């Protein structure tokens, strides 16, 4: 009969559900710790810089998202959420330890000089490529630059804690979706087993 196989599948679903619930509890605890640490570090930086120096008044005029959330639905009905950070962890490490910056012209270019009788409007030098605005774009994307150039370490710690919390939030959402799908499967299997038992009895 199909009843032993059905019972085995019910047990597997239940074990998977209990394991997912335990993992979810651990992830939620870790998420709460990260958020609490972020708020604590933020309050320390507000104390160090002053309440008016770290507030919504310093937000940039043009904000760009640093995180994308992608959702994909599987055949089982489970929705997987993936948090894709737009920041690169390797560049964060490089920014933390800045190297020597070169000053001066990077390329040798031929410049157009005005002679004694020429009145040409000054323009960009010949052969020079337009300077990319990458430094200003990178600094406008980093929210820490809204609060000044030399921000306290506690503000950097707050940013790091909130970033880690964002990544955990995506994992928590995926786990919750998995738990709901497993719960629905378990209920469907339990109803089938009850129907089989009612037919036999």
PAKOL-270213 format. One record per residue (C-alpha): residue number from 0; x, y, z. Coordinates in Angstrom, 3 decimals. Each point is the difference from the previous one (the first is absolute). Example, Ala and Ser with C-alpha at 12.3 -4.5 7.8 and 13.67 -1.06 7.14 Angstrom:
2
+------+----------+----------+----------+
: resi :       px :       py :       pz :
+------+----------+----------+----------+
:    0 :   12.300 :   -4.500 :    7.800 :
:    1 :    1.370 :    3.440 :   -0.660 :
+------+----------+----------+----------+
END
This chain:
201
+------+----------+----------+----------+
: resi :       px :       py :       pz :
+------+----------+----------+----------+
:    0 :    0.000 :    0.000 :    0.000 :
:    1 :    0.952 :    3.632 :   -0.398 :
:    2 :   -0.571 :    0.753 :    3.670 :
:    3 :    3.575 :   -0.789 :    1.230 :
:    4 :    1.495 :    2.146 :   -2.787 :
:    5 :   -2.462 :    2.770 :    0.838 :
:    6 :    0.895 :   -0.219 :    3.692 :
:    7 :    3.696 :    0.158 :   -0.857 :
:    8 :   -0.559 :    3.070 :   -2.170 :
:    9 :   -2.025 :    1.622 :    2.792 :
:   10 :    2.877 :   -0.635 :    2.418 :
:   11 :    2.513 :    1.495 :   -2.449 :
:   12 :   -2.148 :    3.105 :   -0.473 :
:   13 :   -0.376 :    0.389 :    3.764 :
:   14 :    3.738 :   -0.373 :    0.613 :
:   15 :    0.731 :    2.523 :   -2.747 :
:   16 :   -2.544 :    2.399 :    1.506 :
:   17 :    1.481 :   -0.283 :    3.497 :
:   18 :    3.541 :    0.488 :   -1.336 :
:   19 :   -1.073 :    3.067 :   -1.977 :
:   20 :   -1.740 :    1.443 :    3.068 :
:   21 :    3.141 :   -0.478 :    2.075 :
:   22 :    2.138 :    1.658 :   -2.681 :
:   23 :   -2.502 :    2.844 :   -0.275 :
:   24 :    0.172 :    0.622 :    3.747 :
:   25 :    3.809 :    0.167 :   -0.148 :
:   26 :   -0.054 :    2.380 :   -2.987 :
:   27 :   -2.558 :    2.253 :    1.716 :
:   28 :    2.144 :    0.159 :    3.145 :
:   29 :    3.060 :    0.887 :   -2.097 :
:   30 :   -2.017 :    2.613 :   -1.939 :
:   31 :   -1.201 :    1.589 :    3.252 :
:   32 :    3.578 :    0.097 :    1.315 :
:   33 :    1.231 :    1.706 :   -3.192 :
:   34 :   -2.763 :    2.611 :    0.068 :
:   35 :    0.509 :    0.702 :    3.719 :
:   36 :    3.747 :    0.348 :   -0.567 :
:   37 :   -0.662 :    2.340 :   -2.932 :
:   38 :   -2.279 :    2.256 :    2.026 :
:   39 :    2.434 :   -0.014 :    2.926 :
:   40 :    2.912 :    0.980 :   -2.271 :
:   41 :   -2.181 :    2.670 :   -1.605 :
:   42 :   -0.834 :    1.477 :    3.400 :
:   43 :    3.712 :    0.009 :    0.915 :
:   44 :    0.809 :    1.908 :   -3.187 :
:   45 :   -2.821 :    2.466 :    0.693 :
:   46 :    1.497 :    0.552 :    3.450 :
:   47 :    3.478 :    0.525 :   -1.502 :
:   48 :   -1.053 :    2.280 :   -2.874 :
:   49 :   -3.065 :    1.658 :    1.505 :
:   50 :   -3.693 :   -0.724 :   -0.526 :
:   51 :   -0.333 :    2.434 :   -2.890 :
:   52 :    3.026 :   -1.413 :   -1.819 :
:   53 :   -1.514 :   -3.476 :   -0.380 :
:   54 :   -3.622 :    0.432 :   -1.007 :
:   55 :   -2.310 :   -0.099 :   -3.001 :
:   56 :    1.100 :    3.549 :   -0.876 :
:   57 :    3.339 :   -1.339 :   -1.275 :
:   58 :   -1.555 :   -2.469 :   -2.457 :
:   59 :    1.160 :    0.437 :   -3.567 :
:   60 :   -2.175 :    1.819 :   -2.492 :
:   61 :    0.293 :   -2.928 :   -2.390 :
:   62 :   -0.072 :   -3.463 :    1.526 :
:   63 :    0.809 :   -3.173 :   -1.872 :
:   64 :   -0.790 :   -3.487 :    1.314 :
:   65 :    2.917 :   -2.112 :    1.153 :
:   66 :   -1.992 :   -3.252 :    0.110 :
:   67 :   -2.258 :   -1.871 :   -2.412 :
:   68 :   -2.460 :   -2.686 :    1.043 :
:   69 :   -0.780 :   -2.723 :   -2.523 :
:   70 :   -2.902 :   -2.368 :    0.580 :
:   71 :   -0.393 :   -3.262 :   -1.876 :
:   72 :   -2.767 :   -2.549 :    0.400 :
:   73 :    0.735 :   -3.708 :   -0.214 :
:   74 :   -2.365 :   -2.773 :   -1.119 :
:   75 :   -0.675 :   -0.999 :    3.590 :
:   76 :   -1.550 :    3.419 :    0.675 :
:   77 :    2.995 :    1.156 :    2.016 :
:   78 :    1.155 :    3.554 :   -0.670 :
:   79 :    3.741 :    0.575 :    0.288 :
:   80 :    1.172 :    3.524 :    0.814 :
:   81 :    3.531 :    0.957 :   -0.878 :
:   82 :    1.527 :    3.231 :    1.277 :
:   83 :    2.604 :    1.186 :   -2.500 :
:   84 :    2.258 :    2.711 :    1.407 :
:   85 :    1.154 :    2.656 :   -2.428 :
:   86 :    3.063 :    0.613 :    2.143 :
:   87 :    3.051 :   -2.160 :   -0.532 :
:   88 :    1.567 :   -1.408 :    3.194 :
:   89 :    3.457 :    0.045 :   -1.627 :
:   90 :   -0.266 :    3.726 :   -0.718 :
:   91 :   -1.108 :    0.610 :    3.584 :
:   92 :    3.242 :   -1.548 :    1.223 :
:   93 :    1.970 :    2.147 :   -2.433 :
:   94 :   -1.814 :    3.147 :    1.154 :
:   95 :    0.701 :   -0.852 :    3.628 :
:   96 :    3.753 :    0.086 :   -0.670 :
:   97 :    0.569 :    2.766 :   -2.562 :
:   98 :    3.241 :   -0.137 :   -1.952 :
:   99 :    2.198 :    2.759 :   -1.332 :
:  100 :   -1.811 :    2.347 :   -2.341 :
:  101 :    1.851 :    1.257 :   -3.051 :
:  102 :   -0.217 :    3.710 :   -0.627 :
:  103 :    0.581 :    1.598 :   -3.356 :
:  104 :   -0.830 :   -0.737 :   -3.623 :
:  105 :   -0.593 :   -3.664 :   -0.728 :
:  106 :    0.443 :    0.206 :   -3.785 :
:  107 :    2.274 :    2.078 :   -2.170 :
:  108 :   -2.257 :    2.104 :   -2.208 :
:  109 :    0.626 :    2.672 :   -2.603 :
:  110 :   -1.564 :    3.271 :    1.059 :
:  111 :   -1.218 :    2.704 :   -2.348 :
:  112 :    1.648 :    3.278 :    0.918 :
:  113 :   -1.311 :    3.415 :   -0.882 :
:  114 :    2.388 :    2.045 :   -2.079 :
:  115 :    0.329 :    3.772 :    0.235 :
:  116 :   -2.820 :    0.738 :   -2.465 :
:  117 :   -2.319 :   -2.938 :    0.610 :
:  118 :   -3.160 :    0.431 :    2.008 :
:  119 :   -1.290 :   -3.556 :   -0.057 :
:  120 :   -2.200 :   -1.042 :    2.845 :
:  121 :    1.784 :   -2.262 :    2.447 :
:  122 :   -1.038 :   -3.629 :   -0.367 :
:  123 :    1.128 :   -3.337 :    1.167 :
:  124 :    3.516 :   -1.030 :   -1.013 :
:  125 :    0.345 :   -1.952 :   -3.233 :
:  126 :    0.166 :   -3.751 :    0.384 :
:  127 :   -1.215 :    0.109 :    3.564 :
:  128 :   -2.928 :   -2.166 :    0.893 :
:  129 :   -2.690 :    1.535 :    2.151 :
:  130 :    0.705 :   -0.717 :    3.631 :
:  131 :   -2.355 :   -2.581 :    1.403 :
:  132 :   -2.134 :    1.062 :    2.879 :
:  133 :    0.624 :   -3.318 :    1.718 :
:  134 :    1.348 :    1.446 :    3.252 :
:  135 :   -2.968 :    2.304 :    0.505 :
:  136 :   -2.383 :   -2.840 :   -0.977 :
:  137 :    1.687 :   -2.380 :    2.438 :
:  138 :   -0.087 :    2.561 :    2.789 :
:  139 :   -3.659 :    0.836 :   -0.637 :
:  140 :   -0.864 :   -3.717 :    0.159 :
:  141 :    1.686 :   -0.433 :    3.387 :
:  142 :   -2.426 :    1.362 :    2.601 :
:  143 :    2.810 :    0.666 :    2.477 :
:  144 :    1.145 :    2.963 :   -2.091 :
:  145 :   -3.282 :    1.766 :    0.795 :
:  146 :    1.205 :    0.442 :    3.563 :
:  147 :    3.446 :    1.377 :   -0.790 :
:  148 :    3.417 :   -1.151 :   -1.107 :
:  149 :    1.360 :   -1.159 :    3.337 :
:  150 :   -2.838 :   -1.953 :    1.556 :
:  151 :    0.464 :   -1.848 :    3.282 :
:  152 :    0.690 :   -3.734 :   -0.003 :
:  153 :   -3.328 :   -0.635 :    1.754 :
:  154 :   -1.844 :    1.332 :   -3.071 :
:  155 :    1.919 :   -2.424 :   -2.221 :
:  156 :   -0.861 :   -2.815 :    2.424 :
:  157 :   -3.669 :    0.979 :   -0.130 :
:  158 :    0.054 :   -0.118 :   -3.807 :
:  159 :    1.677 :   -3.414 :    0.049 :
:  160 :   -2.524 :   -1.376 :    2.525 :
:  161 :   -2.958 :    1.211 :   -2.049 :
:  162 :    1.495 :   -1.466 :   -3.210 :
:  163 :    0.370 :   -3.396 :    1.668 :
:  164 :   -3.554 :    0.342 :    1.317 :
:  165 :   -1.259 :    0.588 :   -3.547 :
:  166 :    1.626 :   -3.197 :   -1.218 :
:  167 :   -1.515 :   -1.912 :    2.925 :
:  168 :   -3.437 :    1.466 :   -0.767 :
:  169 :    0.081 :   -1.609 :   -3.453 :
:  170 :    0.925 :   -3.370 :    1.515 :
:  171 :   -2.797 :    0.329 :    2.565 :
:  172 :   -2.562 :    0.785 :   -2.704 :
:  173 :    1.105 :   -3.055 :   -2.006 :
:  174 :   -0.226 :   -2.208 :    3.090 :
:  175 :   -3.488 :    1.262 :    0.813 :
:  176 :   -1.117 :   -0.754 :   -3.546 :
:  177 :    1.514 :   -3.477 :    0.270 :
:  178 :   -1.813 :   -0.599 :    3.290 :
:  179 :   -3.346 :    1.055 :   -1.485 :
:  180 :    0.473 :   -2.279 :   -3.030 :
:  181 :    1.043 :   -2.934 :    2.222 :
:  182 :   -2.952 :    0.589 :    2.302 :
:  183 :   -2.388 :   -0.045 :   -2.970 :
:  184 :    1.562 :   -3.231 :   -1.289 :
:  185 :   -0.255 :   -1.573 :    3.460 :
:  186 :   -3.696 :    0.906 :    0.288 :
:  187 :   -0.733 :   -1.424 :   -3.463 :
:  188 :    1.789 :   -3.247 :    0.838 :
:  189 :   -1.798 :   -0.240 :    3.348 :
:  190 :   -3.388 :    0.407 :   -1.719 :
:  191 :    0.914 :   -2.769 :   -2.465 :
:  192 :    0.965 :   -2.286 :    2.860 :
:  193 :   -3.255 :    0.735 :    1.837 :
:  194 :   -1.968 :   -0.792 :   -3.178 :
:  195 :    1.879 :   -3.293 :   -0.420 :
:  196 :   -0.658 :   -0.942 :    3.616 :
:  197 :   -3.696 :    0.897 :   -0.352 :
:  198 :   -0.311 :   -2.242 :   -3.065 :
:  199 :    1.665 :   -2.918 :    1.747 :
:  200 :   -1.892 :    0.384 :    3.258 :
+------+----------+----------+----------+
END
